[in-house]
Amino acid sequence: MPDEPLEETLDPRDWEEMRTLGRRMVDDMVEYLRSVRDRPVWRPIPEETANRFREPLPRRPASAGDVYEAFRRDILPYPTGNIHPRFWGWVMGNGTVTAMFSEMLAAGVNLNQGGGAQAGSLVESAVIAWCTEMFGFPASASGLLVSGGSMANLVGLTVARNSRAGFDVRSEGVAASPHAMRFYASSEVHSSVRKALELLGVGSNALRLVPARTDYTIDLEKLKEMIREDRSRGLAPLCVIGCAGTVNTGATDPLDALADLCSAEGLWFHVDGAFGALAALSPGLRHIVKGLEKADSLAFDMHKWMYLPYEVGCTLVRDADAHRRSFALTPDYLEHTTRGIGGSDIWFSDYGVQLSRGFRALKVWMSIKEHGIEKFGRLIQQNVDQARYLEKLVRATPELELLAPVPLNIVCFRYVGRLSDEAAIDTLNRELLLRLHEGGMAAPSYTILDGKYALRVCNTNHRSRREDFDLLVREVLRLGQILSRA
């Protein structure tokens, strides 16, 4: 009828024009990855570019082609740099071509992975089953793909709190606890553990930080002493968090001994294995994380040492019923039926915080099927071998000083040259790191070890070659000599 309102859509008016643009995007991004070694690792964002992001709210449409050109001009040249072969900062993976494509496919299908009778649930269930096999968990264990290690720790520690509290925490809240809860971890544990305990309402004081030994692993005897002391004071020890690959140095706690201690003491054993847990994929490194398979819960990331695009982490929980009891809540509008779209055996929203969940399982499923898990194990071993190669270079260079053992893939060192004053050495290395970044040559990060400022190389990079570490050492020496004369 002539007076009916115009009905709009967000679909393109010209599908062929959009198809052409899409092909150009794919070609551009494949070339962007192919040629990554030819570009600087990182470059600063010009003020002119930054100003364009301060535009007012767009009210009128622009063509998809113009929007893409803005992406190419203002976004594509200025990433963190972690896709580059000489990026070794923090703990960041690189991504792969197929996983990049899988992100487009996942967005196109646009599943809500909260649950329901749809193929995405089967994909995530398959990925979780593969993960339990990878780490030696029982087939009956449950799991959930999450945004990353912080959320993975939160999920695992929620189940720990609820399972060991001795009362219904979900109904009564932590204030109903007759005794103050206590969790234990090495002083090297990741900050996400403290944040999780704060969010869980037990407070940061509930986290007892156990001193680390000279190799940066937890002091087991001190841990036992702290548990005894807390019990004698009427407190309630609940959980021990073991580290599989600490962020500072890559140290791994004695997981086997921690598992036995938790079993004897009736404590939940959670492992923060954000990147180090994946050493289990390498036959030559598996012994380092022995005992991982005994954990009650495990947190790890696939966007770190499985090289997948952000974001995807995982929590595994040995007791699937305890996992579900900690999160399941089914209102009438989410009734789990036996038929129709709601007819699914598993609803992932029953195992975590999110109801709306993206299809992050697809990139994991496609990547493991494309490469096979053994290749990931070989790449992890390759990264460790490269780190040990860098360690040898540092040890063989008088101007450089190694600041920590290299048990896995992290090398912490500094330039000392002929300097002896600690403050001057720290100042030089701080400036040296900034010049490495700003020069676009390499991107390690930094940490403080025993009060000393360290250049920190964390190698979770499937594109790195030994020649890249040769170049790093040469550049550190060059900049160190320049700064020593300044």
C-alpha positions, 0 to 999 in steps of 0.5 A: 500500500502506498502509505506503508513505511519503507522497510530497511535492511543492513544487507548491501544494495549491490551484492556483487560490489560487496563480493568484490570488496570482500575479495580485496579485503582477503587479498590485502590481509593475506599479503599483510601477513605474508609480508610481515617480516618486511615491516617494522615490528611497531610504529608510533601512531601519528597525531594526525591519525589519532585525531581522526578517531576523535570525530563526532558520532557518524549520523549519515552513511558512508560506503563500505569501500570508504570505511575499509579505506579508513581501516587500511589508512588508520588502523592496519599500519599501527597494531601492537606488532605481535604478528611480527617475527621479532615480537617477544613482548608480554605473552602474545601469540601471532595468529595464522591465516586459516584462523583469520579466515575462521573468524570471518566464517564465525562472524558470518554464521553468527552463532550464539554459543550459549547453547541450543541444537546447533552445530557450534555446540558440537564444535565446542564440545569436540574442542573441549574433548580434545583439550581433556585428552591433550592434558590427560584429564578424564573424558568425564571432565567439563570445560568451557572456552572463555576470553582468556586466562583471566576469565579461565582463572575466574571460572576455575576459582569460582568452582573451587570456592563453591566446592570447598566452602562447606555451605551454599555460597550461591545462596548465602554469599561469602559472608555466611562463611564461619571461617575466613577462606584462604587460597595459596599461590607463589609470589610469582602468580599472575595478577588475574588470580588476585583479581578473581578472588576480589571478584569472588568476594573473598578479598585479596587478603584471602590470597596467601603469597608463598615465597618463591625459591631462587628458581622462581618456583613455589617454596613447598615447605613454606606452603605447608607451614602456612597451611598449618598456621592458618588451620591453627588460627581457625582459618579455612584453607580451600585451594592451592594455585600452581603456576605452569609457566610464570609470566616473569620467568617461565618457571613452573611450580612442582605440580606433582608435589602440589597435587599430592599435598592438596589431596592429603589436605583436602584442598582444591588444586587449581593450575594457572597454565596460561601458556606453560600448560601447553608445554604438555604438547611437546614430548621433550617438555612434558615432564616439566608440567608433570602433575598437571593432569591431577589438577581439579581445574586448569586455566590456559590460553590458546591465543598464547602458545597455540598461536591463535588470534585473540581471544580464546582461553579455556577452563577444564574442571575435573568434576563436571557436576561441581562445575555446572552447580557453580553457574547453572541458572535456567529461567523460563525463557531459557528452558532446555527442551528435548526437541527444537532449537532448544533441544541440546544435551549441553548448554555452555551458559550453564558452565560460566558467566556469559549467556551470549557467547561468540563462536570462538571454538571454530578457529580452534577446531579448524586450526587443530584439524589443519595442523594436527596437535603434534605440529603445535608440540613441535612449534612449542619445542622450537620456541624453547630451543630458540630461547635456549639459543638466545640464552647461549648468546647472552652467556657468551657476550660479556656485555650482557648479563642473564638474570634468571634461569631459562626453563621454558621460553622466557629469557631475562637479561640486560646490557651492563657493558662496563657499568657497575652502578645498578641505578645507571644500568637500570636507566640505560636498559629502560631507555634501550628497550624504548629505542628497540620499540621505537626503532621497530627492530624488535619488541621484547618487554620488561620485568623487575627481578631481584630489584634489577630491570630486565629485558624480557624476551617471551617467545610464543612466536611461530614466525621467529627464526634463530637469525632474529635472535642474532639480530636482537643481540646485535641491536642490544649491543649497538644501542647499549654502546651508544647509550653508555657513551651518552 
